Amino acid sequence: MTPDADDRAPHPIEDLATDLSRSAPPSANTHARTRRYGAFTVVEVMGEIDLATEALLAEHLTAATTGPESDVLVDLRRVAFFDCSGLRVLCRAETRARDHGGRLRVVSDAPRIRRLLHGAGLLGRFPLLPGIPGEEGVPS
């Protein structure tokens, strides 16, 4: 995936996850959960994100980024594996957030996530935060 890849193309998994009438976040699943932390919507991602599990992440990111001016943090600190399927979901969610006047940022201190984003040419699009702003030891 290149940074200028068309991430606006329809995607059936994300279309199934979209329910704009829902005000509560999706239920937590084995790979993602959503919570509020101050002004942020935090999507915590766990385990392995690949082709088989991307829909579980997409459901949470779609719900988090469809509101106006959403400020979404995708916390990848508990991810064991993350491939291009996960990158595609991140790119689509970031575009959706930006289109609604919001932003999406990635939280990770793992060198492998930095290498993945750098190798895909996406590190400029997703500069990594070491933690959630406002958490103990993390500047706001």
C-alpha positions as CSV (number, residue, x, y, z in Angstrom):
1,M,0.0,0.0,0.0
2,T,1.4,3.4,-0.9
3,P,0.6,6.6,0.9
4,D,-1.3,7.9,-2.1
5,A,-3.3,4.7,-2.6
6,D,-7.0,5.2,-3.1
7,D,-8.2,4.5,0.4
8,R,-11.7,5.9,-0.4
9,A,-12.8,2.8,-2.4
10,P,-15.8,1.1,-0.9
11,H,-15.0,-1.8,1.4
12,P,-17.7,-4.3,2.2
13,I,-16.4,-5.1,5.7
14,E,-16.5,-1.4,6.7
15,D,-19.9,-0.9,5.0
16,L,-21.3,-3.6,7.3
17,A,-19.8,-1.9,10.3
18,T,-21.3,1.5,9.5
19,D,-24.4,2.3,11.5
20,L,-24.7,6.0,11.8
21,S,-27.8,5.8,14.0
22,R,-25.9,4.1,16.8
23,S,-24.7,6.5,19.5
24,A,-22.9,4.0,21.7
25,P,-19.6,2.5,20.6
26,P,-19.6,-1.1,19.3
27,S,-19.3,-3.9,21.9
28,A,-15.8,-4.9,22.8
29,N,-14.5,-7.9,20.9
30,T,-11.4,-10.0,21.1
31,H,-9.3,-7.6,19.0
32,A,-10.7,-4.1,19.7
33,R,-12.6,-2.0,22.2
34,T,-13.6,1.7,22.3
35,R,-13.6,4.0,25.3
36,R,-13.5,7.7,26.0
37,Y,-10.5,9.3,27.7
38,G,-11.1,13.0,28.2
39,A,-11.5,14.6,24.7
40,F,-10.3,11.5,22.9
41,T,-12.1,8.4,21.6
42,V,-9.6,5.6,22.2
43,V,-9.7,2.4,20.2
44,E,-7.6,-0.1,21.9
45,V,-6.4,-2.9,19.6
46,M,-5.2,-6.3,20.9
47,G,-3.7,-9.5,19.5
48,E,-3.2,-10.1,15.8
49,I,-4.7,-7.9,13.1
50,D,-4.7,-9.4,9.7
51,L,-7.2,-10.3,6.9
52,A,-9.1,-12.6,9.2
53,T,-9.6,-10.0,12.0
54,E,-9.6,-6.6,10.2
55,A,-13.4,-6.4,10.4
56,L,-13.3,-6.5,14.2
57,L,-11.0,-3.4,14.1
58,A,-12.9,-1.7,11.3
59,E,-16.2,-1.9,13.2
60,H,-14.7,0.2,16.0
61,L,-12.8,2.6,13.8
62,T,-15.8,3.2,11.6
63,A,-18.0,4.1,14.6
64,A,-15.2,6.3,16.1
65,T,-14.5,8.3,12.9
66,T,-18.0,9.0,11.6
67,G,-18.9,11.8,14.1
68,P,-18.1,15.4,13.4
69,E,-14.6,16.6,14.5
70,S,-13.7,13.3,16.2
71,D,-10.3,13.0,17.8
72,V,-9.4,9.3,17.7
73,L,-6.4,7.6,19.2
74,V,-5.7,4.1,18.0
75,D,-3.7,2.4,20.7
76,L,-1.6,-0.4,19.2
77,R,0.5,-1.0,22.3
78,R,-1.1,-4.5,22.9
79,V,-0.9,-5.7,19.3
80,A,1.2,-8.8,18.7
81,F,0.9,-8.7,14.9
82,F,-0.3,-6.1,12.4
83,D,-0.2,-6.4,8.6
84,C,-1.2,-4.5,5.6
85,S,-4.9,-5.4,6.2
86,G,-4.7,-3.3,9.4
87,L,-2.9,-0.5,7.6
88,R,-5.7,-0.4,5.1
89,V,-8.3,-0.1,7.9
90,L,-6.2,2.7,9.5
91,C,-5.9,4.6,6.2
92,R,-9.6,4.5,5.6
93,A,-10.4,5.5,9.1
94,E,-7.9,8.4,9.0
95,T,-9.5,9.7,5.7
96,R,-13.0,9.4,7.2
97,A,-12.0,11.3,10.3
98,R,-10.3,14.0,8.3
99,D,-13.4,14.3,6.0
100,H,-15.5,14.9,9.1
101,G,-13.1,17.6,10.4
102,G,-11.4,15.3,12.9
103,R,-8.2,13.5,13.2
104,L,-6.8,10.0,13.9
105,R,-3.5,9.3,15.5
106,V,-1.7,6.1,16.4
107,V,-0.3,5.3,19.9
108,S,2.6,2.8,19.9
109,D,6.1,2.6,21.3
110,A,6.9,-0.7,19.4
111,P,9.8,-0.5,17.0
112,R,8.1,-3.1,14.7
113,I,5.1,-0.8,14.3
114,R,7.4,2.1,13.5
115,R,9.2,-0.1,10.9
116,L,5.9,-1.2,9.4
117,L,4.7,2.4,9.0
118,H,8.1,3.6,7.7
119,G,8.3,0.7,5.2
120,A,4.8,1.4,3.9
121,G,5.6,5.1,3.6
122,L,3.0,6.0,6.2
123,L,5.0,7.2,9.1
124,G,4.4,10.8,8.0
125,R,0.6,10.2,7.9
126,F,0.7,8.4,11.3
127,P,3.4,9.9,13.5
128,L,3.5,7.7,16.6
129,L,2.6,8.9,20.0
130,P,4.3,7.1,22.9
131,G,1.2,7.0,25.0
132,I,-2.2,8.6,25.4
133,P,-1.9,12.3,26.1
134,G,-2.8,13.0,29.7
135,E,-1.9,9.5,31.0
136,E,0.6,9.4,33.7
137,G,4.0,10.2,32.3
138,V,2.7,11.3,28.9
139,P,2.7,15.0,28.0
140,S,-0.7,16.5,27.0
